[in-house]
Every structure is written in C-alpha cells, then in structure tokens.
Amino acid sequence: MGEALLPVVDVSLPDEDRDLLGESAEGLTPAGAPAPPRRALGGRTWADAAAALPVSALCGFLPVVGVPLLLGRRRGLPLGAVGQVPVVAAT
C-alpha cells in the first residue's frame, strides 16, 4: 500500500484549526482527486430526519406556549403570537 498523505494546511489558520485538520486527515480528499459522491440526505440518516420532526414541531410552537408561561397570559400570549410570525415565515 502507499504511504499516508499528510494534509498541507494554510499557515494563516489558527493552530487549533490546523491541528483539527491534521487529526482528521483520512476524511479529506486530495485537491487533484475527483470529488467524493454526494451522500443522500447530506450524510444524515432517516432516523435523524425522524427525530428532527417532533423537535421542529416543538420549536415551532415554543413562542406561543413558552412566552405566556414566562410573562403571564395577558402580555405573553400576544408576544408569543408575534414570535410565531418568523417561524411561519421561514416555512
């Protein structure tokens, strides 16, 4: 087998970033080699997607539920509803 290649890293990078790249050299692709194939779901699994669904629903309703609990129903419910607008706009 061939010898292990060591990455050449820009010297202007901070030391901890250079060390991190050096430690994970097996995951890097040489600049002259073809790009690795794209992985389905960006490398995530279906279990990751299934776990993200209830979390996203929880985070989506958090402004309407959480703000009234923190500020009281009279002030919190309108503020929570306003906090829901960016969540709805992002979908």
C-alpha positions in Angstrom: 0.0 0.0 0.0 1.0 3.6 -0.4 2.1 5.8 2.4 -0.3 8.0 4.2 -0.6 11.5 2.9 -0.3 14.5 5.2 -2.5 17.5 4.5 -0.9 20.8 3.6 -2.7 23.5 5.5 -2.6 27.2 5.2 -0.2 28.7 7.8 -2.6 31.6 8.4 -5.1 29.3 10.0 -5.2 29.3 13.8 -3.2 26.5 15.4 -6.3 24.6 16.7 -7.9 24.6 13.2 -4.7 23.2 11.7 -4.4 20.6 14.4 -8.0 19.6 13.8 -7.4 19.1 10.1 -4.3 17.1 10.8 -6.1 14.8 13.1 -8.9 14.1 10.7 -6.7 13.8 7.5 -8.3 10.5 6.5 -11.6 12.3 5.8 -10.1 14.8 3.4 -10.0 14.5 -0.3 -6.8 15.4 -2.3 -7.3 18.6 -4.4 -6.4 16.7 -7.6 -8.8 13.8 -7.0 -12.4 13.7 -8.1 -14.9 15.0 -5.6 -16.5 12.2 -3.4 -20.1 11.3 -4.4 -22.8 13.2 -2.6 -24.5 11.3 0.1 -28.2 11.1 0.4 -29.8 13.5 2.9 -26.5 15.2 3.3 -25.0 12.3 5.3 -27.8 12.2 7.7 -29.9 9.0 8.3 -33.6 8.5 8.2 -33.5 8.2 12.0 -32.0 11.7 12.1 -34.9 13.1 10.0 -37.5 11.2 12.1 -36.0 12.7 15.3 -35.9 16.2 13.9 -39.6 16.2 13.1 -41.0 16.3 16.6 -38.2 18.7 17.7 -39.1 21.1 14.9 -42.8 21.0 15.8 -41.9 21.7 19.5 -39.6 24.6 18.5 -42.3 25.9 16.2 -44.9 26.2 18.9 -42.5 27.2 21.6 -43.1 31.0 21.3 -46.8 30.7 21.7 -46.6 28.3 24.6 -43.4 29.5 26.4 -43.7 33.2 26.3 -47.2 33.3 28.1 -45.7 31.0 30.7 -42.8 33.4 31.3 -44.7 36.7 31.1 -48.2 35.8 32.1 -51.1 35.2 29.8 -52.2 38.8 29.3 -48.9 40.1 28.0 -47.3 36.8 26.9 -49.9 35.5 24.5 -49.7 38.5 22.1 -45.9 38.5 22.3 -45.9 34.7 21.7 -48.1 35.1 18.7 -45.8 37.8 17.3 -42.8 35.5 18.0 -44.6 32.8 15.9 -44.5 35.0 12.8 -40.9 34.4 11.9 -41.4 30.6 12.4 -44.3 30.6 10.0 -42.5 32.9 7.5 -39.5 30.5 7.5 -41.6 27.6 6.3 
